[in-house]
């Protein structure tokens, strides 16, 4: 985890689905055997989180249907 563009790290800040997808995709060191197109209505190739979401879709981790809701906060167990 590298933090934010300004160099800050905010461990207590809630994270979005796009941020979590990025962290999860970065933790997977191997490449998918085939690359799948992203079908989510709200994930476009110009979005900063497109490549990580595409990687997770290619591995079958995400279902790739409907909406992804990239800016929605994830919940976590404490």
C-alpha positions in Angstrom: 0.0 0.0 0.0 1.6 3.2 -1.1 -0.9 5.8 0.2 -2.1 8.9 -1.6 -0.5 11.0 -4.4 0.6 13.7 -1.9 2.6 11.0 0.1 0.2 10.8 3.0 -1.1 7.6 4.4 -4.5 7.5 6.2 -4.9 4.1 7.9 -8.1 5.1 9.7 -9.8 6.6 6.6 -12.6 4.5 5.0 -11.8 3.2 1.6 -13.9 2.9 -1.5 -14.5 -0.2 -3.6 -12.2 1.3 -6.3 -9.4 1.7 -3.7 -9.9 -1.8 -2.3 -9.9 -3.3 -5.8 -6.6 -1.5 -6.5 -5.0 -2.9 -3.4 -6.3 -6.4 -4.0 -5.2 -6.3 -7.7 -1.7 -5.1 -6.6 -1.4 -8.0 -4.2 -1.8 -10.6 -7.0 1.6 -10.8 -8.5 0.7 -13.1 -11.4 -1.0 -12.1 -14.6 -4.3 -13.5 -15.7 -4.1 -16.1 -18.5 -6.7 -14.2 -20.5 -7.8 -10.6 -20.3 -11.6 -10.0 -20.1 -13.4 -6.8 -21.0 -15.0 -4.9 -18.2 -18.8 -4.9 -18.5 -19.6 -2.7 -15.5 -21.7 0.3 -16.5 -19.8 2.6 -14.2 -16.2 1.5 -15.0 -14.7 3.1 -18.1 -11.2 2.7 -19.7 -10.3 6.3 -18.7 -11.0 5.7 -15.0 -7.9 5.4 -12.7 -9.2 2.1 -11.3 -10.0 0.5 -14.7 -6.9 -1.7 -14.9 -7.2 -3.2 -11.4 -10.9 -3.9 -11.8 -10.1 -5.5 -15.2 -7.4 -7.7 -13.5 -9.9 -8.9 -10.9 -12.6 -9.6 -13.5 -10.0 -11.6 -15.5 -9.3 -13.7 -12.5 -13.0 -14.2 -11.8 -12.9 -12.4 -8.5 -15.5 -9.8 -9.6 -18.7 -10.9 -11.3 -18.5 -8.2 -14.1 -22.3 -7.5 -14.2 -24.4 -4.4 -13.7 -22.7 -1.7 -11.7 -19.5 -1.8 -9.6 -20.2 1.4 -7.5 -16.5 2.4 -7.4 -17.0 5.3 -5.0 -19.1 3.4 -2.5 -17.4 2.7 0.8 -16.6 -0.8 1.7 -17.4 -2.2 5.1 -14.9 -4.0 7.2 -14.8 -6.2 10.2 -13.1 -4.7 13.3 
